[in-house]
Amino acid sequence: MDKQLAKLLVIVAKEPVPGKVKTRLFPKLSPAVAADLYRCFLHDRIQEVSTLNEVDRAIAYTPEDAGKTFATLALDGFELFAQQGKHLGERLNNIFLEKLSQGYNAVSIVDSDSPDLPKSLIKESFELLLSKRADIVFGPCYDGGYYLVGMRKPHPELFRNIPWSTENVLSATLEKARKMGLNVKLLTRWNDLDTFEDLLEFYNKYKNRQLSKDWAGKKTFAFLSQLEKINALSFPR
């Protein structure tokens, strides 16, 4: 590991168990279908980042006993470890504390709910951090959260007393960063797929894209194209 350039990307992911993932899609989708869809999200995310150059890759999963599941999902070269913490803030902070202490110069954590997120945005997060143009990098979502957070040093306070799972997650975190005097850069806003309306928007965005080629989000789109509810409500070609 080159201590001057060492970069780590961590995907945070849940085990795709029916009834435990993508619950906001119920009852439009059954728990089983929602879990299968989330498995496609994971596949697309793993495939897209697998070709990042000079970046170590890991998957931080939950629950703690999901290691075997992710061993079958992950590609070669991915470190696998369980998330530790009572809530999202603790889990994110613990990843940064552990991995930055191992000698990485920059760590970026990305979600698994935006299957079409291009690796170029992840690369940009590392460029901003390693050039020291930013202390913290966030990738904003349209719902008020963020799909990526990256940093060079741990900042535990950023993850304390945040209204998680609300539209104020990013704004509250940015206010904390401002009070701490941290230099923050924002990446391009991107949509994560939480609601049925999000799925429709995603489907209509890509329905003329060729499946014969590889592109970020391809497996998710192929799965959605087989769902009668999606096809019935999609905009006309």
C-alpha positions as CSV (number, residue, x, y, z in Angstrom):
1,M,0.0,0.0,0.0
2,D,1.4,3.4,-1.0
3,K,0.7,5.5,2.1
4,Q,0.6,8.7,0.0
5,L,-2.0,7.5,-2.4
6,A,-3.8,4.7,-0.6
7,K,-7.6,4.9,-1.2
8,L,-10.4,2.7,0.0
9,L,-14.0,2.5,-1.2
10,V,-16.5,0.9,1.1
11,I,-19.9,-0.1,-0.1
12,V,-22.4,-0.2,2.8
13,A,-25.0,-2.9,2.2
14,K,-27.8,-4.9,3.8
15,E,-28.4,-8.6,3.3
16,P,-31.2,-8.9,0.6
17,V,-33.7,-10.7,2.9
18,P,-37.5,-10.4,2.1
19,G,-39.1,-8.0,4.5
20,K,-35.8,-6.5,5.6
21,V,-34.8,-4.4,2.6
22,K,-36.5,-1.7,0.5
23,T,-39.6,-1.7,2.7
24,R,-40.8,1.6,1.3
25,L,-41.6,-0.3,-1.9
26,F,-44.3,-2.3,-0.1
27,P,-47.1,-3.0,-1.1
28,K,-46.4,-2.0,-4.7
29,L,-43.8,-4.7,-4.7
30,S,-43.9,-7.9,-2.6
31,P,-41.2,-8.3,0.0
32,A,-39.6,-11.1,-2.1
33,V,-39.6,-9.0,-5.3
34,A,-38.2,-6.0,-3.4
35,A,-35.4,-8.2,-2.0
36,D,-34.6,-9.6,-5.5
37,L,-34.5,-6.0,-6.8
38,Y,-32.1,-4.9,-4.1
39,R,-29.9,-7.9,-5.0
40,C,-29.7,-6.3,-8.5
41,F,-28.8,-3.0,-6.9
42,L,-25.9,-4.7,-5.2
43,H,-24.8,-6.5,-8.4
44,D,-24.7,-3.2,-10.3
45,R,-22.8,-1.3,-7.6
46,I,-20.2,-4.1,-7.2
47,Q,-19.7,-4.4,-11.0
48,E,-19.4,-0.6,-11.5
49,V,-16.7,-0.1,-8.9
50,S,-14.8,-3.3,-9.6
51,T,-13.0,-1.5,-12.5
52,L,-11.8,1.4,-10.4
53,N,-8.0,1.7,-10.7
54,E,-5.7,2.0,-7.7
55,V,-8.6,1.8,-5.3
56,D,-9.0,-0.9,-2.7
57,R,-12.6,-2.1,-2.4
58,A,-14.7,-3.4,0.5
59,I,-18.2,-4.2,1.5
60,A,-19.5,-3.4,5.0
61,Y,-22.6,-5.5,5.5
62,T,-25.4,-5.9,8.0
63,P,-26.5,-8.0,9.8
64,E,-23.3,-9.5,11.3
65,D,-24.1,-13.0,10.2
66,A,-24.5,-12.1,6.5
67,G,-20.9,-12.9,5.6
68,K,-21.7,-16.0,3.6
69,T,-24.3,-14.2,1.5
70,F,-21.9,-11.4,0.6
71,A,-19.1,-13.9,-0.2
72,T,-21.3,-15.2,-3.0
73,L,-22.3,-11.6,-4.2
74,A,-18.8,-10.0,-4.1
75,L,-16.2,-10.3,-6.8
76,D,-12.6,-11.1,-6.2
77,G,-10.6,-8.4,-4.5
78,F,-13.4,-7.1,-2.2
79,E,-12.7,-7.2,1.5
80,L,-15.8,-8.2,3.5
81,F,-16.6,-7.1,7.0
82,A,-19.6,-6.6,9.2
83,Q,-20.8,-3.1,10.2
84,Q,-20.5,-2.2,13.8
85,G,-22.8,0.2,15.7
86,K,-26.3,0.7,16.9
87,H,-27.4,3.2,14.2
88,L,-26.2,4.5,10.8
89,G,-24.1,7.3,12.3
90,E,-22.2,4.9,14.6
91,R,-21.6,2.4,11.8
92,L,-20.3,5.0,9.4
93,N,-18.0,6.6,12.0
94,N,-16.7,3.1,13.0
95,I,-15.8,2.4,9.4
96,F,-13.8,5.6,9.1
97,L,-12.1,5.1,12.5
98,E,-11.0,1.6,11.6
99,K,-10.0,2.0,8.0
100,L,-8.2,5.3,8.3
101,S,-6.2,3.9,11.2
102,Q,-5.0,1.2,8.9
103,G,-3.0,3.7,6.8
104,Y,-5.4,4.8,4.1
105,N,-5.1,8.4,3.0
106,A,-8.7,8.7,1.9
107,V,-11.8,6.6,2.5
108,S,-15.1,7.0,0.7
109,I,-18.2,5.2,1.8
110,V,-21.0,4.7,-0.8
111,D,-24.5,3.4,-0.4
112,S,-26.1,0.6,-2.4
113,D,-29.4,2.3,-3.3
114,S,-28.3,4.1,-6.5
115,P,-27.4,1.3,-8.9
116,D,-26.7,3.7,-11.8
117,L,-24.2,5.8,-9.9
118,P,-21.2,6.2,-12.2
119,K,-17.7,5.4,-10.9
120,S,-16.5,8.8,-12.1
121,L,-18.2,10.4,-9.1
122,I,-16.4,8.1,-6.8
123,K,-13.1,8.9,-8.5
124,E,-13.9,12.6,-8.1
125,S,-14.3,12.1,-4.3
126,F,-10.8,10.7,-4.0
127,E,-9.4,13.4,-6.2
128,L,-10.9,16.1,-4.0
129,L,-9.6,14.5,-0.8
130,L,-6.1,13.6,-1.9
131,S,-5.5,17.0,-3.5
132,K,-6.6,18.5,-0.1
133,R,-9.2,20.6,-1.8
134,A,-11.7,19.1,0.7
135,D,-11.7,17.7,4.2
136,I,-15.0,16.0,3.6
137,V,-16.9,15.1,0.4
138,F,-20.6,14.4,0.2
139,G,-22.7,13.0,-2.6
140,P,-26.1,14.6,-2.1
141,C,-29.4,12.7,-2.8
142,Y,-32.6,14.4,-3.9
143,D,-34.3,13.2,-0.7
144,G,-32.0,15.2,1.6
145,G,-29.6,12.4,2.4
146,Y,-26.3,11.5,0.8
147,Y,-25.1,8.6,-1.3
148,L,-21.4,9.1,-0.5
149,V,-19.3,10.5,2.2
150,G,-15.5,10.6,2.1
151,M,-12.8,11.9,4.4
152,R,-9.0,11.9,5.1
153,K,-9.3,12.0,8.9
154,P,-12.1,10.8,11.2
155,H,-14.6,13.3,12.4
156,P,-16.9,11.5,14.8
157,E,-19.0,14.6,15.7
158,L,-20.3,14.7,12.1
159,F,-22.3,11.5,12.8
160,R,-23.7,12.4,16.2
161,N,-27.3,13.7,16.9
162,I,-28.2,13.6,13.2
163,P,-31.9,13.1,12.3
164,W,-31.3,9.9,10.3
165,S,-33.9,8.7,7.8
166,T,-35.3,12.3,7.4
167,E,-34.9,14.9,4.7
168,N,-32.6,16.9,7.0
169,V,-29.7,14.4,7.2
170,L,-27.4,16.3,4.8
171,S,-28.3,19.8,5.9
172,A,-27.8,19.0,9.6
173,T,-24.4,17.3,8.8
174,L,-23.3,20.3,6.7
175,E,-24.2,22.7,9.5
176,K,-22.0,20.6,11.9
177,A,-19.2,20.7,9.4
178,R,-19.5,24.4,9.1
179,K,-19.3,24.9,12.8
180,M,-16.2,22.6,12.9
181,G,-14.5,24.7,10.3
182,L,-14.2,21.8,7.8
183,N,-13.9,22.4,4.1
184,V,-16.7,20.5,2.4
185,K,-17.2,19.7,-1.3
186,L,-20.4,18.4,-2.8
187,L,-20.5,16.0,-5.8
188,T,-23.3,15.9,-8.4
189,R,-26.7,15.3,-6.9
190,W,-28.0,11.7,-7.6
191,N,-31.2,9.9,-7.0
192,D,-31.3,6.8,-4.8
193,L,-34.2,4.3,-5.4
194,D,-36.4,4.2,-2.3
195,T,-39.9,4.6,-3.6
196,F,-42.0,3.1,-6.4
197,E,-42.0,6.5,-8.1
198,D,-38.2,6.4,-8.0
199,L,-38.3,3.0,-9.8
200,L,-40.6,4.5,-12.5
201,E,-38.3,7.4,-13.1
202,F,-35.3,5.1,-13.3
203,Y,-37.0,2.8,-15.8
204,N,-38.1,5.7,-18.0
205,K,-34.7,7.2,-17.9
206,Y,-33.1,4.1,-19.4
207,K,-35.8,2.3,-21.4
208,N,-34.2,3.1,-24.7
209,R,-30.7,2.0,-23.6
210,Q,-29.3,-1.1,-25.2
211,L,-29.0,-4.1,-23.0
212,S,-26.3,-5.6,-25.3
213,K,-23.8,-3.1,-23.8
214,D,-22.5,-2.8,-20.2
215,W,-23.6,0.3,-18.3
216,A,-24.2,1.2,-14.6
217,G,-27.6,0.1,-13.5
218,K,-28.1,-2.5,-16.4
219,K,-29.1,-5.4,-14.2
220,T,-31.5,-3.3,-12.2
221,F,-33.1,-2.0,-15.4
222,A,-33.4,-5.6,-16.8
223,F,-35.2,-6.7,-13.6
224,L,-37.6,-3.8,-13.7
225,S,-38.4,-4.4,-17.3
226,Q,-39.8,-7.8,-16.4
227,L,-42.2,-6.3,-13.8
228,E,-45.8,-5.9,-15.1
229,K,-46.5,-3.0,-12.7
230,I,-43.5,-1.0,-14.0
231,N,-44.3,-1.6,-17.7
232,A,-48.0,-0.7,-17.2
233,L,-47.2,2.7,-15.6
234,S,-44.1,3.7,-17.7
235,F,-44.4,6.6,-20.1
236,P,-45.0,5.7,-23.7
237,R,-42.0,5.3,-25.9
